[in-house]
Amino acid sequence: MGRGSKSQIDLTNMKSQVVIRFLGLLCFFMSYLYTLQAQEVIPFQNKKGKWGYKNAKKRVKVKPQYDHIQEIVLEAKDQLFKRFIVKQHNKYALFDNNGEQLSKFSYDAIYPPTCDKPVKLILVKRKEKYGYLDHRGIERLALIYADAEPFCKGITRVRQGEKWTTIGKVVKKKAAVKKETFTIVEDRPVPKGGMRRYYKYINDNLRYPPDARRLKAEGKVFVMLTIEGGGNLKNIEVLRGIGNGCELEAVRLITNGPKWQPFMARGSRKRSQKIVIPITFKLE
């Protein structure tokens, strides 16, 4: 047998091995996908009006016991996740696509998304306060708002007191001369004692929320402050949080924190400025 024929046989064998490996991986992937689909559940309602779950083989996985089940879709890390809003005894909870409970039945309402595109956070209500859950049932924005709207295309509006604030990706606009709040100031407002002492106060007085500690939640809470020229704190708004009570703790720290020094904006102390303070929650 010539050298050329032997090389051709070796190349054929190599191609065969590649094909065999590819088919093996394909079979594994299809088996894995079938397993996932088999684990997913389908809501159903019995003659008495109660809801439960069946698996892909139409076998009852959870006996009918809920007042209502509604399917929704949430987004996270460029993936879509099927979720269920479940009602029981006038309380609501979030379940995953396998029928596993993600949150407690502690909400007075969980609002289905109203946007034509999948959203990352879903609006919830408890004791007349509003907040937002993610696809894992974690409170990403704590229930601290007097009113709120569902997210759509990464944007929502929330109300604290009488003022509505937009949260999410917003196109920044240039400050107008006629407005009372400026982003360009002559004297930058700083807390009494300086920023270093301000953050030392935050680190020394931060109380890690029990739920956040239990769930090992870490991250930053971004709080926007509106400060008047005289140094008075006019408004506090949470722009982004990590849930589990961290937003409430951030607001508490800023409310009870050091006073702010007076500053000049456009040559006047009657103006106000908005600044953002990040507060880090990190377990030791």
VMD Tcl script that draws the C-alpha trace (Angstrom):
set ca {
  {0.00 0.00 0.00}
  {1.41 3.38 -0.97}
  {2.07 6.23 1.37}
  {-0.68 8.32 -0.30}
  {-3.28 5.59 0.22}
  {-2.32 5.24 3.89}
  {-2.64 8.99 4.46}
  {-6.06 8.95 2.83}
  {-7.21 6.12 5.13}
  {-5.94 7.99 8.20}
  {-7.83 11.11 7.10}
  {-11.00 9.06 6.59}
  {-10.65 7.52 10.06}
  {-10.13 10.97 11.59}
  {-13.27 12.28 9.92}
  {-15.20 9.26 11.15}
  {-14.06 9.90 14.74}
  {-15.09 13.55 14.49}
  {-18.53 12.54 13.20}
  {-18.93 9.93 15.97}
  {-17.99 12.47 18.64}
  {-20.36 15.04 17.17}
  {-23.22 12.53 17.12}
  {-22.42 11.59 20.72}
  {-22.56 15.22 21.83}
  {-25.75 15.74 19.86}
  {-27.39 12.74 21.54}
  {-26.29 14.00 24.95}
  {-27.68 17.45 24.24}
  {-31.00 16.08 22.98}
  {-31.26 13.83 26.02}
  {-30.53 16.78 28.32}
  {-33.09 18.92 26.50}
  {-35.69 16.16 26.75}
  {-35.00 15.86 30.50}
  {-35.52 19.59 30.98}
  {-38.74 19.52 28.99}
  {-39.96 16.52 30.97}
  {-39.36 18.42 34.20}
  {-41.36 21.44 33.08}
  {-44.92 21.62 34.29}
  {-48.21 22.67 32.73}
  {-50.90 24.37 34.83}
  {-54.39 22.87 34.81}
  {-57.72 23.57 36.48}
  {-60.07 20.99 37.94}
  {-63.86 21.04 38.00}
  {-63.89 22.81 41.36}
  {-61.90 25.71 39.96}
  {-58.64 24.88 41.72}
  {-55.30 24.90 39.92}
  {-52.40 22.46 39.96}
  {-49.55 21.21 37.76}
  {-49.06 18.35 35.34}
  {-45.77 17.22 33.83}
  {-45.02 16.75 30.12}
  {-46.55 13.25 30.28}
  {-49.79 14.80 31.63}
  {-49.32 13.20 35.01}
  {-50.36 15.26 38.01}
  {-47.26 16.65 39.74}
  {-49.01 19.04 42.14}
  {-52.64 18.41 43.07}
  {-55.06 21.30 42.47}
  {-54.82 23.60 45.49}
  {-54.26 27.11 44.13}
  {-56.86 29.76 43.29}
  {-55.18 30.76 40.03}
  {-51.97 30.26 37.99}
  {-50.79 32.60 35.23}
  {-47.79 31.98 33.00}
  {-45.34 34.82 32.26}
  {-41.87 35.17 30.72}
  {-38.95 37.03 32.33}
  {-35.51 37.83 30.96}
  {-32.10 37.48 32.61}
  {-28.61 37.46 31.08}
  {-30.03 37.36 27.54}
  {-32.08 34.25 28.35}
  {-35.83 33.81 28.68}
  {-37.35 32.07 31.71}
  {-40.90 30.81 32.02}
  {-42.45 31.68 35.37}
  {-45.87 31.36 37.05}
  {-47.79 33.86 39.15}
  {-49.68 31.75 41.67}
  {-52.56 32.92 43.87}
  {-53.58 31.21 47.10}
  {-55.83 32.60 49.83}
  {-55.66 36.09 48.27}
  {-51.85 36.08 48.42}
  {-49.42 35.73 45.52}
  {-46.07 34.00 44.96}
  {-43.70 33.38 42.05}
  {-42.99 29.82 40.84}
  {-40.47 28.54 38.27}
  {-41.15 26.43 35.16}
  {-40.76 23.22 37.20}
  {-43.48 24.22 39.64}
  {-40.99 25.06 42.41}
  {-41.87 27.99 44.66}
  {-39.42 30.91 44.36}
  {-41.00 33.43 46.74}
  {-43.30 33.31 49.73}
  {-47.06 33.86 49.51}
  {-46.53 37.30 51.03}
  {-47.59 39.64 48.22}
  {-50.98 41.29 47.86}
  {-50.42 41.41 44.09}
  {-47.91 40.35 41.44}
  {-48.58 42.22 38.22}
  {-48.02 40.44 34.88}
  {-45.77 42.30 32.43}
  {-47.66 44.62 30.11}
  {-44.77 45.26 27.70}
  {-44.61 43.65 24.25}
  {-41.02 42.58 25.04}
  {-39.76 40.38 27.93}
  {-38.79 42.28 31.08}
  {-36.18 41.55 33.75}
  {-38.16 42.72 36.80}
  {-41.80 42.22 37.70}
  {-43.90 44.60 39.79}
  {-45.19 43.39 43.19}
  {-47.24 44.95 45.99}
  {-47.39 44.32 49.74}
  {-49.07 46.46 52.40}
  {-49.59 49.37 49.98}
  {-45.88 49.44 49.05}
  {-44.46 48.52 45.64}
  {-41.21 46.91 44.54}
  {-39.79 44.50 41.94}
  {-38.80 40.81 41.78}
  {-36.32 39.20 39.39}
  {-36.67 35.78 37.71}
  {-35.38 34.06 40.88}
  {-38.02 35.64 43.09}
  {-35.52 37.98 44.77}
  {-36.58 41.53 45.62}
  {-34.21 43.50 43.41}
  {-35.94 46.80 44.20}
  {-37.29 46.77 47.73}
  {-40.94 47.50 48.45}
  {-40.48 51.13 49.48}
  {-42.48 52.98 46.83}
  {-45.91 54.53 47.37}
  {-46.82 53.73 43.76}
  {-45.07 52.21 40.74}
  {-45.54 51.07 37.15}
  {-44.44 47.83 35.44}
  {-41.08 47.82 33.65}
  {-41.10 48.14 29.87}
  {-38.01 48.25 27.65}
  {-35.80 48.66 30.70}
  {-37.65 51.70 32.08}
  {-40.27 52.27 34.77}
  {-41.64 55.04 37.00}
  {-41.92 54.98 40.79}
  {-43.39 57.42 43.29}
  {-42.07 58.41 46.68}
  {-44.20 61.03 48.37}
  {-45.71 63.23 45.67}
  {-42.85 62.94 43.18}
  {-42.59 60.43 40.33}
  {-39.10 59.30 39.28}
  {-37.98 57.39 36.20}
  {-35.73 54.36 36.80}
  {-33.77 52.62 34.08}
  {-31.99 53.60 30.88}
  {-32.87 57.21 30.26}
  {-31.39 59.55 27.67}
  {-29.70 62.37 29.56}
  {-30.78 65.87 28.68}
  {-28.80 69.07 29.04}
  {-29.71 71.23 32.00}
  {-31.95 74.12 31.07}
  {-31.38 77.55 32.55}
  {-35.01 77.88 33.63}
  {-35.00 74.69 35.70}
  {-34.47 74.81 39.44}
  {-32.15 71.80 39.52}
  {-28.71 72.04 37.88}
  {-26.09 69.46 37.05}
  {-23.41 72.16 36.66}
  {-22.61 74.02 39.87}
  {-19.98 76.48 41.04}
  {-19.61 74.84 44.47}
  {-19.97 71.09 44.58}
  {-22.12 70.11 47.58}
  {-20.22 68.01 50.10}
  {-21.25 66.67 53.51}
  {-19.87 68.39 56.58}
  {-16.54 66.82 57.37}
  {-15.92 65.79 53.76}
  {-16.67 62.68 51.71}
  {-14.08 60.52 53.45}
  {-15.73 61.05 56.85}
  {-19.16 60.60 55.22}
  {-18.28 57.15 53.90}
  {-16.65 56.27 57.22}
  {-19.99 57.07 58.87}
  {-21.75 54.77 56.38}
  {-19.29 51.90 56.94}
  {-19.44 52.27 60.73}
  {-23.23 52.44 60.95}
  {-24.35 50.06 58.17}
  {-26.62 47.31 59.51}
  {-26.71 44.35 57.15}
  {-30.37 43.37 56.62}
  {-31.08 39.84 57.97}
  {-32.65 38.64 54.68}
  {-29.70 39.93 52.67}
  {-27.26 38.23 55.03}
  {-29.20 34.97 54.90}
  {-29.28 34.99 51.09}
  {-25.67 36.24 50.91}
  {-26.79 39.19 48.80}
  {-23.98 41.59 47.94}
  {-23.68 44.60 45.67}
  {-24.23 48.35 45.50}
  {-27.32 50.43 46.15}
  {-27.35 53.69 44.20}
  {-29.24 56.51 45.90}
  {-29.94 59.89 44.29}
  {-30.08 62.89 46.61}
  {-31.58 66.28 45.84}
  {-29.73 68.85 47.95}
  {-30.82 72.47 48.26}
  {-28.29 75.29 48.09}
  {-28.63 75.84 51.81}
  {-27.47 72.29 52.49}
  {-30.88 70.81 53.28}
  {-31.66 67.33 52.00}
  {-34.78 67.75 49.87}
  {-35.39 64.28 48.44}
  {-33.97 60.73 48.51}
  {-34.62 58.27 45.68}
  {-33.30 54.74 45.13}
  {-32.10 54.37 41.54}
  {-30.89 50.79 41.71}
  {-30.64 48.22 44.46}
  {-30.07 44.58 45.30}
  {-33.26 43.92 47.27}
  {-33.73 42.08 50.56}
  {-33.97 45.28 52.61}
  {-30.70 46.85 51.43}
  {-32.48 49.84 49.85}
  {-34.29 50.64 53.10}
  {-31.00 50.46 54.99}
  {-29.35 52.80 52.47}
  {-32.16 55.34 52.83}
  {-31.93 55.09 56.64}
  {-28.18 55.75 56.57}
  {-28.51 58.83 54.37}
  {-31.51 60.19 56.28}
  {-29.67 59.97 59.60}
  {-26.27 60.90 58.15}
  {-24.16 64.06 58.37}
  {-25.62 67.34 57.17}
  {-24.53 68.90 53.90}
  {-22.60 72.13 53.52}
  {-24.27 75.08 51.72}
  {-23.15 75.63 48.12}
  {-23.60 78.10 45.27}
  {-25.24 77.18 41.95}
  {-25.40 79.83 39.22}
  {-24.49 82.37 41.87}
  {-27.47 81.52 44.07}
  {-28.21 79.31 47.09}
  {-31.83 78.94 45.99}
  {-30.90 76.28 43.45}
  {-30.58 72.57 44.13}
  {-28.42 69.77 42.77}
  {-28.87 66.02 42.33}
  {-26.01 63.70 43.16}
  {-25.77 59.91 43.35}
  {-24.30 58.11 46.36}
  {-23.30 54.43 45.96}
  {-23.50 52.34 49.13}
  {-21.71 49.00 49.08}
  {-23.11 45.91 50.83}
  {-20.43 43.26 51.19}
  {-20.29 40.36 53.63}
  {-17.06 39.89 55.52}
}
mol new
graphics top color blue
foreach p $ca { graphics top sphere $p radius 0.5 }
foreach p [lrange $ca 0 end-1] q [lrange $ca 1 end] { graphics top cylinder $p $q radius 0.2 }
display resetview
